[in-house]
Amino acid sequence: MAPYERIVEEIRRRIAAGQLRPGDRIPSARQITQEWGVAIATATKVLAALRTEGLVRPVVGVGTVVAEDAATGDIRPHRTARDAELTRERIVRAAIAVADAEGLAAVTMRRVATELGVAAMSLYRHVAAKEDLVLFMADHVFGEERLPDPPPPGWRPQLEALARLQWALCRRHTWLPSVMSLSRPMLVPKGMAQTEWTMQVVHELGFDIETALHVTVTMTGFVLGIAASLQMDTEAEQETGLTADEWMEKQSPEFDDIVAGGGYPLLAALAAQPNFELDLDTVFELGLSLLMDGFAQLVERSANR
């Protein structure tokens, strides 16, 4: 029996014994490598096999959990390509589902083929390589939110609408910031449409196209910078099994020791507040307001000149 088959058998046994109940998270790929001492490729193969059997399913923002009907043995047969024609659209959607649930690292041509119930080589008739698949994934995601049409009146509501649109995409697909580069932008038409739209808003205020691009890149960088924490939180929770609150609770003793000397009075006072929580949506809205205030000064100086 291959190593991955032994691990699949053990997780299958835990499900049958009720140790893992419907809705419970199963070990992540990294946890499997740590518990059984296997390579990440083997761990990924384990997850793919369990999903093929219908024992588990991906949940966005959570990871892979035991399927509702797994405990009863009422497993639905895995869907194959005979159910529908294999298309690039189906491949891209399957890849996005894997990335949303387990991170971009889990997306391989073999894994996506497993999700679709087809041979890995059949994907290459529609997608040349994983790099191309990631481009298609990003383009699909950028198309999920429509640009305001008609746009709200005024440059500030327009730029704020675009920033919130991008924030919503990054919140829904926490892997997205990891594939976006400010200096080497992805050539995805639906993403480029957002860049063009933002540049147009700035250019119509009388700024040259270079300044319009710089403002657009600054805004995108702001969104991506905060969104990077979303991805880190998702990956950390999947790897450790601890939610953000549970992780903070675990750090409390060490934090208390650090601030006990009195060198960090503001942080200590903040931690003492019973209901305080660092909310990234709040951070995003405050940061966006400050960014727009700064651009408003640039607009005013340009008008005075």
N, C-alpha and C positions, 0 to 999 in steps of 0.2 A: 504493500500500500504506500502510495506517495505521501510525502510529508503534509501536503495541503489537504489530502483526503482524510488523514488522521485528525487534523484540526477541525475539518468540516464535521466529521463524525462526532467529535467531542461537543461541539457547539450544538449539533443536532440533538445529542443526548441531553444537554442542559435544557433545551427547549421542551423536549418530551417529558423531562422530570419536573418541569415547572420552575426550575431555577431561573430561567429566563421566560418571562411571561409576555403576552402580546403587548406591544408598546414599549417594552424595555429595550434600552440600547444594548446592542451586542458589542463586543470589543472592537475598537477601531483598528485599522491596518497597523498603526504604530503600536497599539497595545498588544496585538497579536504577535508582532515581532519581538516584543519584550517578554511576553509570557511563554512563548514556545521557542524562542531563539531562532526564528527563520528570517529570511530576507523579506524586504518590503514587497517584492514581486510575488512571493509565495503568499503573503498576507492578502494582497489584492486579489489573488486567484481564489482564496478562501471566500472572500466576500462575494465575488462574482458567482461562485458555485452555489452559495446559499441563496442568492437572489434568483439564480436560474431555477432552483428547486421551489421557489415561491415561499421559502421560510422567512425571509426578511424583506424589508422594503426601505427605500431612502426617504427621509423626512428632512425637508429644507430647514437649515439652521439647527438641526439636532444631530443628524447622522443616520446610521443604519439601525433600524429597530426590528423587533420580532413582528411578523405579520399577524394580523388579527385572527386569521384562521389556521395559524401554524400549530397551535396547541391541540387542535381537534383532528389534525391530519387532513383537513379539507383543503388541500392545496390545489390551486388552479394550475393547469398546465401552462408552462412558459410560452409566451406568444412567439411565434416564428414569423419569418418573412412571408410565409404563405398567407398570413392574415391580411397583409397589405403590401403593396409594391414598395420595395426598398428605394427610398429617395434621399437626396441630400437633406431635405427638411427633416425627415425622420431621424437621420443620423445626428444632425445638429441638436435637435430637441432631446434626444437620448443623452448626448454628451453634456448638455446643460444640466439635465437632471442629476447626473453623476457628480458634476462639479458643485452644484448647489448643496448636495447632501454630504459630500465627502472631500471637497476641495479639488482644485485643478490638477493636483498631482495624481489623483486617482483616474483621470481621464487618459486612457490609452486606446488605440484602435482596437486592440483585442478586447478590452473591457466593454467598449461601446458595442462591439459585435456581439458579445455575450448578452448584453441587455436586450438586443434586438433579436437574438436567437438565430444569428447568421454566422457564416464563416468570416473570419477577420479579413481575408483577402477580398471579399465582396464589397467591402467599404471603399476600397481603393478605386473602384470604378466611378465613385462619386466625389471622393476627397483624396487628394494626392498624398497628404502627409498630416501628421498631427498639427504642425504649424499652421497649415491651411484650415484645419478643423477649428482651431482656436480663433482664427480670423472670422470664420463663418459664425461661430458662437457669439463673438463680440458684436458682430453686425446685427445678428438676430436680436440680441438683448437691447441694443441701442434703438431698435425699432419698436420696442414694447411701449414706449411712452411717446406720444405725439407732441411735436412742438406746438406752442399756443397759436391757434389760428381761428379768429384773428388774435394778434398779440394784445396784451393789456396796454392801456395808454401810459406812456412815459418810459424812459429808459430804465429807471430803477426797478419797477415791477417786472419789466421784461427780463432783465438780467437775473433777478431773484427767482423768477419762474424757471429759467433755464437751470440755475444752480440746484433748485429743489427737485427738478426732474432728474438730474444726474445723481443727486443724493438718494432718491428713491430707487434708482437702478442699482446703485452700489449696496443699498440696504437689502435689496431682494437677491442680489447675486454678489456675495461678499468676495468672490474670487476675481471680480472684474478689475479692481484697482491693480492687481498684480500683473495684468497683461497690458496695461496702459502706460505709455511713456510720454513724457512731455517733450523730450528732445528727439525721440524716434517714434513719431505718432503712427498708429496703425492705419493702414489704408483700407478703412471700412466705410463704405458710402454713407450709412446711416449715422455713424459717428461724425463723419466729415460734415454732414448736414447740420449738426448741432454747432460745430465750429463756425461754419459759414453764417449761421443765423446769429450767433453771438457777435461775430465780427461786424456784421451788418448793423446791429444795434449801435455799436461803438462808432463805427465809421460815419453813420448818419448824424452823429453829434459834432462832426467836423474834424475828427482825428484821422491821421493818415493810416493806411492799411497796416503798417508795421506796428504802430501803437495799438491798433485794434487787435492784432494778433497777440501782442504782449498782454493786454488786458484779459483776453480770452484764456490764454495759457495760465495766467495768474489765478483766475477763477477756477479753472479745472484742477490746478494744483492744490488749491484750498480744499476742494471737495475730496480729492483723492487722498490728501494727507490725513483727514479725519477718518475717511472710509477704510484706510489701512488698518485701523484699530478694530474695525468690525471683522475683518478677515483674521486678524491675529486672535481675537476672542473666540471665533468659531473654531479655528484650528486647535487652540489650547483646550477648549472644552471637549473636543473630540478625542484629543490625545490623552488628557488627564481624567476625563469623566467628571470634572468639577465645573459647575456653573460659575459665573463671575462672582456671585454672592458667596458661594462656598469657598472659592479661592481666597477672597478677601478675609473670610472668617478664619481660614487656615493661617493667613499671614498676621493675624491680629497680635499674637504673643510677641513676635519679633518686632512688629511695628511699635508696640507699647514699650519694648526695651529701648528702641532707638530714640523715641521722643521723651523718654523718662528723664533724660538729662536736662531738659528745658531748652534745647537748642532749636526746636521747631515748634514754637508756641502756636502759630496759626494753624499748622497742620494738626496739631494735637487738639485744638479747639474745634476744628472742623470734624475730626473723627469722633469727637464726643457728642456731636449732634445726632440724636437718635434716628432721624428720618432722612438724613442726607444721602444722596445717591448721585454719582457722576453719570449724568445721562448724555449720551453723545448727540441725541437730537437737539437738546438744549445748547450744547457746545456749538453744534452746527449753526443754529439760528443766531446765536450771539456773534459768532465769527462772521457770518454772512452780513449781519448788520454793520459790523465794524469795517468789513471790506467795502461795502457800498458807501459808507460814510467817507472812507478814504478816496474812493473814485469820484464822489461828489465834489471834493475839493479840487481834484484834477480838472473836472468839468468846469468848475467856477473859475479857476485860474486861466483856462483856455479861453473862456468867454470874455474875461477881462482884457486879455491880450488882443 
